Amino acid sequence: MPAITVDDITVLPRIAALDPATARERPVASITNAPSGFEGEGFPVRRAFHGVDLGMLDPFIHLDQMGEVEYAPGEPKGTPWHPHRGFETVTYIMDGTFEHSDSNGGGGVITNGDTQWMTAGAGILHIEKPPESLLVSGGLFHGIQLWVNLPKAQKWSPPRYQDIRAGEVGLLASADGGALVRVIAGELAGHTGPGSTYTPMTLVHATLSPGAELAMPWRADCNALVYVLAGHGTVGAERLPVQTGQLAVLGPGNVLRAAARPHQESRSPNLNILVLGGRPIREPVAWAGPFVMNTRDEVIQAFEDYQAGRLGSIPAVHGAPSTLTVSLPTDAT
Ligand code: MN
């Protein structure tokens, strides 16, 4: 899991040791297991938020861990063309490469620690797939896709991309120097990540070496979710055990604590966690398939708009007919 790494963690700014007079460590509210399934054309995913009430996740909607998988040549999978409206998709690739194209002619390639933050807003069609080179060679693939809700006032924003390169991510070290903390968006301990968000939130990928402790100040008005990408550790004030594929939802407080077990399995020598926190939007959520709106009528409208081509149309493929061609058998009589 390379994402972005550093040769010498000791040169990074450190998260200051906590002041016990003001620190209120967040307890664990729940720990759930992410079931495995398949997405798109058949790439393996873990559904990180499965079984958790949307109210506890708000403003986050959905989180898939894609891989980790070692593809054979010819095997890498993507998604077909599909629409979105009313929220943002955040795709963070730790290993391998993913290619995006959309109905506005936008898109790009993200790889090894890059993030694409796509605001679907009023509506867009896109396709997410491995590039031809990865399809030919096969190889390691590991990423996440997070869905971030938009408040009613921003659901109709024009679609937008933020291409966040691995080298722009804010890098910090834990007080003990044993954890590398990557701030992708939001603010942590006075350091700001590159991602711009509509509502306040923090998105962090942390790698804890065996035995390392990570205690971070965490906004009291935001929620706190810890998803274990790989490894064994503990979370929360109670230091409850967690491992690969588990999500911990933490309760109220202003400090978030996690630690790596002193002994890890050889296939994942470190504890890797994704830490999310956002200020809840607290609006009704009407969600069906690729649309996340406030009311059922708005979702029905989204399906109708999609069917009518109002969310955009799939760009023409070179050499293919641009209009529907129907061929009927000739009548021999
Ligand atoms: Mn999508």
Boltz pocket constraint, residues with backbone or C-beta under 6 A from the ligand:
constraints:
  - pocket:
      binder: B
      contacts: [[A, 82], [A, 83], [A, 84], [A, 89], [A, 126], [A, 128]]
      max_distance: 6.0
